């Protein structure tokens, strides 16, 4: 299959409904992955430390207006014990995720937790953060404490679409989100971003532009998965593509991104599993090389409900057939190559 890289070909590929084409595209994504980043799958133990959130994103189950959510916050000790569990399982890396909070008590606690985890594991734990938009100072503080990767999805790279998915106020600004991504890059983090796939209002051209956005930003890592409506959110009332179509689009997005950016890290996201029990395995076959098993305690898991059915997912993905990079950080080769160029 020839490489699909220009906007029009990306749109056609996403639009195409032929089964054979989709299968070939997915196989090609897998082949390009193996050739460029190898056959190993790397793990990040996901710790969902709090569902308190100051944002009100129209698609997200833990948006601040959802009063039906029972809010929780893990203590420093609980977070550290999860991190040690990940290390005992030989995962190599953890990812600390939370609803967005910027109060000083929270940002200080994160710095302290990062330092303690690093100290307790002789610096061996790779630490990824997924804590939303933060000031440049806070992001620098966490980087200096020892975090080295950060995930912040752009959600939808088209500013018009972004505006339809978020309330119209200064807390939900596309420009701030973009600026934060640039701050992360300048500070020296490996930067991850991504989008939701199959959103209301979203067109194949939007998705093609999402891929080109990630390429132009020169992103190091990507997590993108299907939109899964959450009944307690305003967006759930709107039309979106059927389950099968969202799954197919998500797998195609992974394969096309792997063609565009052969050496980045791409996650097989949990949301895929809502649409198909084998969703994450299928994403690995299409070009993904990262899995984030949820290692949060059951009480947190049940309350960290970003989308419908998330809490009832089995946390275990069948990785028997996969070759796992146990004990390795599995850093983005794309990022490491850039750094080697500079030095
Ligand atoms: N469906 C799919 N993904 C969602 N997220 C939030 N709500 C939903 C939803 N309803 C994703 C966002 C966010 C990530 C942590 O979870 O992309 O960045």
Boltz pocket constraint, residues with backbone or C-beta under 6 A from the ligand:
constraints:
  - pocket:
      binder: B
      contacts: [[A, 59], [A, 60], [A, 61], [A, 153], [A, 155], [A, 195], [A, 196], [A, 225], [A, 226], [A, 227], [A, 228], [A, 229], [A, 230], [A, 271], [A, 306], [A, 307], [A, 308]]
      max_distance: 6.0
